[in-house]
């Protein structure tokens, strides 16, 4: 199940307060500026900076090119 579009409009990165990239097929939120991933567990975004993981360039490209991805914030 994908995150609610209303929730996606409100979400931002807790560290730099910028937009995130939500990728439904991978169940994650991604900050392309810092190359950090926040997991989505049971349809709940885990927006704890201590729970992020780093992404290499190959995974960055995969995330950014995933057709199920969309940016958070208002369209």
C-alpha positions in Angstrom: 0.0 0.0 0.0 1.3 3.4 -0.9 1.6 6.4 1.4 -1.4 8.8 1.4 -0.9 11.8 -1.0 -1.9 14.2 1.7 0.8 12.9 4.0 3.3 13.1 1.1 2.5 16.8 0.7 3.5 17.4 4.4 6.7 15.3 4.6 10.1 16.8 4.6 13.6 15.7 5.6 13.9 16.2 9.4 17.6 17.1 9.0 17.7 19.7 6.2 13.9 20.3 5.9 14.0 19.8 2.1 11.8 17.6 0.0 12.2 13.9 -0.2 11.7 11.4 -3.0 9.1 8.7 -2.2 9.5 5.5 -4.1 6.5 3.3 -3.5 8.0 0.2 -5.2 11.0 0.3 -2.9 9.1 1.5 0.2 11.5 4.3 1.0 11.9 8.0 1.3 15.1 9.4 -0.2 17.0 12.6 0.2 18.9 13.1 -3.1 21.0 16.0 -1.6 22.5 13.9 1.2 22.2 10.4 -0.4 20.3 9.2 2.7 17.4 6.7 2.8 14.5 6.6 5.3 12.7 3.3 5.4 8.9 3.1 5.2 7.8 0.2 7.5 4.2 -1.0 7.5 3.2 2.2 5.6 4.8 4.4 8.3 7.8 6.6 7.4 10.6 6.2 9.8 12.0 9.8 9.8 14.7 9.3 12.4 18.1 10.6 11.3 19.7 7.8 13.4 17.9 5.2 11.3 19.0 6.4 7.8 21.4 4.6 5.5 23.7 5.9 2.9 23.2 5.3 -0.8 26.0 4.8 -3.4 25.8 6.4 -6.9 24.3 3.2 -8.5 21.5 3.1 -6.0 21.0 6.8 -6.3 20.4 6.4 -10.1 18.0 3.5 -9.5 16.0 5.5 -7.0 15.8 8.7 -9.0 14.8 6.8 -12.2 12.2 4.5 -10.6 8.8 5.2 -12.3 6.9 4.9 -9.0 8.9 7.8 -7.5 7.5 11.2 -6.6 8.7 14.2 -4.6 7.1 15.2 -1.3 5.6 18.6 -0.9 2.9 20.2 -2.8 2.8 19.5 -6.6 
